[in-house]
Amino acid sequence: MTADDAMNAHFSLAGNHRRGVRRLCRPTLPPGPEDIRWRFALRRRKEEPAVPPSEVPDYEAATVPPDVERLRNPPDRKRFQITWIGHATFLVQVGGKNLLTDPIYSECCSPVYLPNLKRVAPPGVPFEALPAIDGVLISHDHYDHLDRRTIRRLGDEPHYFFPLGITNWFERMGYRNCHEADWGQTLPFDDLKIHCVPAQHFSGRGVFDRNRTLWCGWVIEYAGRKLYFAGDSGYSPLFVDIGRDYGPIDCALIPIGAYSPRWFMHPVHVDPREAVRIHRDVRARQSIASHWGTFRLTDEPLAEPPIYLKKVLYEEGISQNEFVSLRFGETMII
């Protein structure tokens, strides 16, 4: 997708939005859940694996016991304390606030139990060990990012931040602290600024609601320091714009999984090579891998994404410490 394509291909966002019709960038999207071609196609396109199979071990989730005391009492509230819980779920702590990104604690990332979408790694921080959550950032409404069962457990005390069109979903649950944002909009949250930034993805929780809500990434800003949560996205020139408008970024949480087969997934999911491009585009000093190793969503081996990431970093001459994949339950302070 070229920059001109991204600027010129638009559609009107359907749905009942208080701010009226918005104009959104439209990628070339794969079919919806009613037509998962890469599972059922009679003639599948053959692709060379990104990493030779001999170099990819059997998957075993790497976990560490969370430092619960540090989660309850972060040692430096001026810096970002980031703990990977799994998939796109991070506990982000800064400025006295405890934030969750796209929280999912359910055993299955679908509206009904499906064995093939069962969690393959337990949450890095047990739900009962979480500190009191002040805010929740939602990137879009897919079931592996907006999980009703987890939102029910969190309750209506946290403030919920999400892109256009999702307010009705929360209001039907009786929740009050709802903050809906368009791309480019900033939402104040006490001493924090929450910036809604573009992504190249799609939305929908069923067959008939495709693209009726928006999708996004988020930049959290506190005392001049910035964390970027990319959510879910294909590669796009939009990341250069994010780097120009909000960079340099102190820490970026960038997806590296659910990318194969590329002929099908590339418009909406980046692979590790594109994730490294995003790291550079947004001018991140440090990046952390997300969206891998928790659910088996696509065709690549579960253990492949971080190995592929290390390969790309080596080829690009970037320090392995500059873009890391955490263990479940592991914490970094940046």
C-alpha positions as CSV (number, residue, x, y, z in Angstrom):
1,M,0.0,0.0,0.0
2,T,1.5,3.3,-1.1
3,A,1.3,6.6,0.7
4,D,-1.0,7.9,-2.0
5,D,-3.3,4.9,-1.6
6,A,-3.4,5.5,2.1
7,M,-4.4,9.2,1.6
8,N,-6.9,8.6,-1.3
9,A,-8.7,5.4,-0.4
10,H,-11.4,6.4,2.1
11,F,-14.8,5.3,3.3
12,S,-17.4,6.7,5.7
13,L,-17.5,5.2,9.2
14,A,-20.9,3.6,9.7
15,G,-22.7,3.5,13.0
16,N,-24.2,6.0,15.4
17,H,-21.4,8.3,16.5
18,R,-22.0,11.5,18.4
19,R,-19.4,13.4,16.4
20,G,-21.0,12.4,13.1
21,V,-19.4,10.8,10.1
22,R,-15.6,10.4,10.0
23,R,-13.3,9.8,7.1
24,L,-10.8,6.9,7.6
25,C,-7.9,5.5,5.8
26,R,-8.8,2.1,4.2
27,P,-6.3,-0.6,3.7
28,T,-6.9,-3.5,1.3
29,L,-8.5,-5.8,3.8
30,P,-8.8,-9.6,3.8
31,P,-12.3,-11.1,4.0
32,G,-14.1,-11.2,7.3
33,P,-14.5,-14.1,9.6
34,E,-17.1,-15.6,7.3
35,D,-14.3,-16.3,4.7
36,I,-11.0,-17.3,6.3
37,R,-9.4,-18.2,3.0
38,W,-6.0,-19.4,4.3
39,R,-7.7,-22.2,6.3
40,F,-10.0,-23.5,3.6
41,A,-8.5,-22.5,0.2
42,L,-8.2,-25.5,-2.1
43,R,-5.0,-24.1,-3.7
44,R,-2.9,-22.4,-1.1
45,R,0.0,-20.2,-2.1
46,K,3.3,-21.7,-0.9
47,E,5.6,-19.4,1.0
48,E,9.1,-19.9,2.2
49,P,9.2,-19.9,6.0
50,A,10.8,-16.7,7.5
51,V,13.0,-18.9,9.7
52,P,14.2,-22.4,8.7
53,P,12.1,-25.0,10.6
54,S,15.2,-26.5,12.0
55,E,15.9,-23.3,13.9
56,V,12.5,-23.1,15.5
57,P,12.1,-25.2,18.6
58,D,8.8,-26.6,20.0
59,Y,7.0,-23.8,21.7
60,E,7.2,-23.5,25.5
61,A,6.0,-20.3,27.1
62,A,8.8,-18.5,29.0
63,T,7.5,-17.1,32.2
64,V,8.8,-15.5,35.4
65,P,7.0,-14.9,38.6
66,P,5.7,-11.3,38.7
67,D,7.2,-9.0,41.3
68,V,3.9,-8.3,42.9
69,E,5.4,-5.8,45.5
70,R,7.0,-3.8,42.7
71,L,3.7,-3.8,40.8
72,R,1.9,-2.5,43.9
73,N,4.6,0.1,44.6
74,P,6.5,1.2,41.5
75,P,9.9,2.5,42.6
76,D,10.0,5.5,40.1
77,R,6.6,7.0,39.2
78,K,8.3,9.3,36.6
79,R,9.4,6.4,34.5
80,F,7.3,3.8,32.6
81,Q,7.1,0.4,34.4
82,I,5.9,-2.1,31.8
83,T,4.9,-5.7,32.5
84,W,3.9,-8.2,29.8
85,I,0.8,-10.1,30.7
86,G,0.3,-11.8,27.3
87,H,-0.8,-11.1,23.7
88,A,-1.3,-7.3,23.5
89,T,-2.0,-7.0,27.3
90,F,0.5,-4.9,29.2
91,L,0.4,-3.4,32.6
92,V,1.8,0.2,32.1
93,Q,2.5,2.2,35.3
94,V,3.5,5.8,35.3
95,G,2.7,9.0,37.1
96,G,0.9,7.1,39.9
97,K,-1.5,5.5,37.3
98,N,-2.0,1.8,36.5
99,L,-3.1,1.2,32.9
100,L,-3.9,-2.0,31.0
101,T,-3.7,-2.3,27.3
102,D,-6.2,-4.5,25.4
103,P,-6.8,-6.7,28.5
104,I,-7.7,-10.3,27.9
105,Y,-7.7,-12.9,30.7
106,S,-10.1,-15.3,29.1
107,E,-9.2,-18.8,28.2
108,C,-10.3,-18.4,24.6
109,C,-10.2,-15.3,22.3
110,S,-13.7,-15.8,20.8
111,P,-17.3,-15.2,21.9
112,V,-17.8,-19.0,22.4
113,Y,-15.3,-21.6,23.4
114,L,-13.2,-22.8,20.4
115,P,-10.4,-25.2,21.1
116,N,-8.2,-23.8,18.3
117,L,-8.4,-20.3,19.8
118,K,-7.6,-21.5,23.4
119,R,-4.9,-19.7,25.3
120,V,-1.5,-21.5,25.1
121,A,0.2,-19.5,27.9
122,P,-1.3,-18.4,31.2
123,P,-1.5,-14.6,32.0
124,G,1.9,-13.4,33.2
125,V,0.2,-11.6,36.1
126,P,-2.7,-13.4,37.8
127,F,-5.8,-11.2,37.7
128,E,-5.9,-11.2,41.6
129,A,-2.4,-9.9,41.7
130,L,-3.1,-6.8,39.6
131,P,-2.9,-3.4,41.4
132,A,-6.0,-1.3,41.3
133,I,-6.5,-0.4,37.6
134,D,-7.1,3.3,36.8
135,G,-7.3,3.2,33.1
136,V,-7.8,0.7,30.2
137,L,-6.7,1.4,26.6
138,I,-8.6,-0.4,23.9
139,S,-7.1,-0.4,20.3
140,H,-10.1,-2.0,18.5
141,D,-13.1,-4.3,19.0
142,H,-11.7,-7.7,17.9
143,Y,-12.2,-10.5,20.5
144,D,-8.5,-10.9,21.2
145,H,-8.3,-7.1,22.1
146,L,-11.8,-6.3,23.5
147,D,-12.7,-9.2,25.8
148,R,-16.1,-8.9,27.5
149,R,-15.3,-11.3,30.3
150,T,-12.2,-9.4,31.3
151,I,-13.9,-6.0,31.1
152,R,-16.7,-7.4,33.4
153,R,-14.0,-8.5,35.9
154,L,-12.4,-5.1,35.8
155,G,-15.8,-3.4,36.5
156,D,-16.8,0.2,35.9
157,E,-14.3,1.9,38.2
158,P,-11.5,2.3,35.6
159,H,-11.6,4.9,32.9
160,Y,-11.9,3.2,29.5
161,F,-10.3,4.8,26.4
162,F,-11.2,3.5,23.0
163,P,-11.6,4.7,19.3
164,L,-14.8,5.9,17.7
165,G,-17.9,3.8,17.8
166,I,-17.3,1.6,20.8
167,T,-19.1,3.8,23.4
168,N,-22.4,2.0,22.9
169,W,-20.8,-1.4,23.7
170,F,-19.6,-0.1,27.1
171,E,-22.9,1.8,27.8
172,R,-24.9,-1.4,27.3
173,M,-22.8,-2.8,30.2
174,G,-23.7,0.1,32.4
175,Y,-20.2,1.6,32.4
176,R,-19.8,5.4,32.9
177,N,-16.2,6.3,32.6
178,C,-16.0,6.1,28.8
179,H,-13.7,8.2,26.6
180,E,-14.1,7.9,22.9
181,A,-11.4,9.4,20.6
182,D,-10.8,10.0,16.9
183,W,-7.3,9.8,15.3
184,G,-5.3,12.8,16.3
185,Q,-7.4,13.6,19.4
186,T,-5.8,14.0,22.8
187,L,-7.7,12.9,26.0
188,P,-6.4,14.3,29.3
189,F,-6.2,11.9,32.2
190,D,-5.1,13.8,35.3
191,D,-1.4,14.4,34.7
192,L,-1.3,12.1,31.7
193,K,-2.1,12.9,28.1
194,I,-3.6,10.0,26.0
195,H,-3.1,10.6,22.3
196,C,-5.2,8.5,19.8
197,V,-3.1,7.7,16.7
198,P,-3.8,5.9,13.4
199,A,-3.3,2.3,12.6
200,Q,-3.9,0.2,9.4
201,H,-6.4,-2.5,10.5
202,F,-10.1,-3.2,10.5
203,S,-12.9,-3.9,13.0
204,G,-15.9,-6.1,13.6
205,R,-17.2,-8.7,16.1
206,G,-19.5,-10.5,13.7
207,V,-20.5,-11.0,10.1
208,F,-22.6,-7.8,9.7
209,D,-20.7,-5.1,11.6
210,R,-17.4,-4.9,9.6
211,N,-15.7,-1.6,10.0
212,R,-18.5,0.1,11.9
213,T,-16.0,1.1,14.6
214,L,-12.6,2.7,14.4
215,W,-9.2,1.1,15.3
216,C,-6.1,3.0,16.6
217,G,-2.9,3.0,18.5
218,W,-2.2,5.1,21.6
219,V,0.6,7.4,22.8
220,I,0.8,7.9,26.6
221,E,2.6,11.0,27.6
222,Y,3.7,12.0,31.1
223,A,6.2,14.7,32.0
224,G,7.7,14.7,28.6
225,R,8.2,11.0,28.4
226,K,6.2,8.9,25.9
227,L,5.1,5.3,25.4
228,Y,3.5,4.1,22.2
229,F,1.1,1.2,22.1
230,A,0.6,0.2,18.5
231,G,-2.3,-2.1,19.1
232,D,-2.7,-4.1,15.9
233,S,-1.7,-3.0,12.4
234,G,-0.4,-3.7,9.0
235,Y,2.6,-1.7,7.8
236,S,1.8,1.8,6.6
237,P,3.4,5.2,6.0
238,L,1.3,6.3,8.9
239,F,4.1,5.2,11.3
240,V,6.4,7.8,9.8
241,D,3.8,10.4,10.6
242,I,3.5,9.2,14.2
243,G,7.3,9.5,14.6
244,R,7.2,13.0,13.2
245,D,4.3,14.1,15.4
246,Y,5.0,12.3,18.7
247,G,8.6,11.1,18.5
248,P,11.1,10.4,19.8
249,I,9.3,7.7,21.7
250,D,10.8,6.4,24.9
251,C,9.2,2.9,24.6
252,A,7.1,1.3,21.9
253,L,4.9,-1.8,22.3
254,I,4.9,-3.3,18.8
255,P,3.2,-6.5,17.5
256,I,5.4,-9.2,16.0
257,G,3.0,-12.1,15.6
258,A,0.0,-13.4,13.7
259,Y,1.6,-12.6,10.3
260,S,1.5,-15.8,8.3
261,P,0.7,-16.4,5.5
262,R,1.9,-13.0,4.3
263,W,-0.2,-13.0,1.1
264,F,-3.3,-12.9,3.3
265,M,-2.2,-11.2,6.5
266,H,0.1,-8.4,5.4
267,P,-2.5,-5.6,5.1
268,V,-3.5,-5.9,8.7
269,H,-0.7,-7.6,10.7
270,V,3.0,-6.8,10.6
271,D,5.8,-9.4,10.7
272,P,9.0,-8.9,12.7
273,R,10.8,-7.2,9.7
274,E,8.0,-4.6,9.4
275,A,7.9,-4.3,13.2
276,V,11.6,-3.2,13.1
277,R,10.6,-0.6,10.5
278,I,7.9,0.7,12.8
279,H,10.5,0.9,15.6
280,R,12.6,3.1,13.4
281,D,9.7,5.1,11.9
282,V,8.3,6.1,15.3
283,R,11.8,6.9,16.5
284,A,11.6,4.5,19.5
285,R,14.6,4.4,21.9
286,Q,13.3,1.0,23.2
287,S,10.7,-1.4,21.8
288,I,9.0,-4.4,23.3
289,A,7.3,-7.2,21.3
290,S,3.6,-7.8,21.7
291,H,0.9,-9.9,20.0
292,W,2.6,-13.2,20.0
293,G,2.9,-16.5,22.0
294,T,-0.4,-16.4,23.7
295,F,-3.0,-17.6,21.2
296,R,-2.5,-19.6,18.0
297,L,-4.1,-17.2,15.5
298,T,-2.2,-17.8,12.3
299,D,0.1,-20.2,10.5
300,E,3.6,-19.3,11.7
301,P,5.0,-21.6,14.5
302,L,4.3,-20.1,17.9
303,A,8.0,-19.9,18.8
304,E,9.0,-18.2,15.5
305,P,8.3,-14.5,16.0
306,P,11.0,-13.6,18.5
307,I,13.6,-15.7,16.6
308,Y,12.6,-13.9,13.4
309,L,12.9,-10.6,15.3
310,K,16.4,-11.3,16.4
311,K,17.4,-12.3,12.9
312,V,16.1,-9.0,11.5
313,L,17.8,-7.0,14.2
314,Y,21.1,-8.7,13.4
315,E,20.7,-8.1,9.7
316,E,19.8,-4.4,10.3
317,G,22.8,-3.8,12.7
318,I,20.5,-2.9,15.6
319,S,21.3,-4.0,19.1
320,Q,19.3,-7.0,20.3
321,N,18.6,-5.0,23.5
322,E,16.9,-2.2,21.6
323,F,13.9,-4.4,20.7
324,V,13.2,-7.2,23.1
325,S,10.6,-9.9,23.7
326,L,9.7,-10.2,27.4
327,R,8.9,-13.3,29.2
328,F,5.3,-13.6,30.6
329,G,5.3,-11.7,33.9
330,E,8.5,-9.8,33.2
331,T,8.8,-6.1,34.0
332,M,11.0,-3.4,32.4
333,I,11.5,0.1,33.7
334,I,12.1,2.7,31.0
